[in-house]
Amino acid sequence: MNTVPNIISTKDLSYLEDMFNWHFNASKKAHHFSEEVQDEEIKKALVDAALMHANAAREIVNILKGGQNES
């Protein structure tokens, strides 16, 4: 689906909320563990994972804003 409808159902909103929480929590955990680990290769993988999940959470927020881009 390329376009987001102007109205979403309560069920869809609930699922988007769950998806946001999954990505937000995964981002926080990956970031936390990236600060705890000593191995630079693992640290980079954790930072990359944190950024990936943060971007996914940001995309969900953009969907809820109606697809508006942030500057």
N, C-alpha and C positions, 0 to 999 in steps of 0.2 A: 504494500500500500504506500503510495508516494505522497498522499495528502492526508492531513489529520482533519477529521471532521470538526466542525465548530462546537459540537456538543458530544461529550463522552458519557457513557453510562457510569453508574456508581460502581459496577463490577470492574469496568476498565480502569476507573480512577483508583480503586483499591489495588488492582494489579500493578499499576504504574507506581503507586506508593511502595508496594513490596519491592519492586525492581529497584527503585531509587535506594531504599534502605539496604538491599543486598550490596549494591555497588558502593554506596557510601561507607558501609562498615568494612567491606573488603579493602577499600582504599585506605581507610584509617589503620587497619591492621597491617597491611603491607608496608605502609609508611613507618609505623611503629617498629616493626621488625627490621626494616632497613637501617634504622638507627642503632639497633642492638647487635647486628651481625658484624663480624670483622672481615670476612672474605669479600673482596671487592667485586668479584663476579656475581656472587649471590646478592650483594647489596644493590648492584645495578639492576638485576632481574626483579628485585622487590620494588625498587623505585619505578621501573617501567610498568610493573603490575599496578602500583598505586596510581600512576598517571592514567593508565588505561581505564581503571574503574572510576576515577574522578571524572574523566571525559564522558564516560557512559552516564554517570549520574547527572552531569551538566546537560547532556543531550535530553534526558528525561525532563529536566526542568524547562528546557526550551520547548519541548512538546507541549507542556502544560501552559506555557506562555503563549501558545498559538503559533509556534514556529518562528518567533522573532529572533533575530540574531543579536547577540550582545557585542558591543564594541570593546 
